[in-house]
């Protein structure tokens, strides 16, 4: 019976998730003609509605910690990636985020429209060398606009408990942008898995960690980034284990 209830609530939440995406995407589409902050506001409204639905439909509460380490101005942020929620929740607490995302996502209705208008950094992974140069150039432009670059070093969603491989793109950004690297840990996949539709009641925490200073060697950066993100994320999973 509990499985059936979870499945029904999860299906209802999926309707809420994509229904609100279509609602805001269509109703607010005239704002795409306005400056970027207008489109960013629409995304933020939608993100807030998703967190509201997650809380009251499937019992997934979202908590933010370490906000004293959250960057307000131009910054590079490396985030743990376990769930679709990782791409939604940060809009609630970051002023002007610019995500590094797969180029194919810009062709999606609603999501793609707003990604293009808000100048998200879309990359084609097939041509690695060219994609890296374009990514660095686009991220430098976004940084100069005072935005927070959010990249997921794993490149794709991993499962809770995995030992993921961190891709080198974040190291290229860190080196060429010459900025500290902020870190965002999470246990999101514990209650909102990266695969499947079932959502389980519980508390998802997004925790900003103290940033890594600029100027680290590539190997040192990658080692410290992975150690800190994995350790903090695993601690959040253990904290909320049942």
Secondary structure, 3 states (H helix, E strand, C coil): CHHHHHHHHHHHHHHHHHHHHHHHHHHCHHHHHCCHHHHHHHHHHHHHHHHHHHHHHHCEEEEEECHHHCCCCCEEEEECCCCHHHHCCHHHHCCCEEEEEEHHHHHCCCHHHHHHHCCCEEECCCCHHHHHHHHHHHHHHHHHCCCEEEECCCCCCCCCCCCCCCCCHHHHHHHHHCCCEEEEEECHHHCECCCCCCECCEEEEEEEEEEECCCCCHHHHHHHHHHHHHHHHHHHHHHCCC
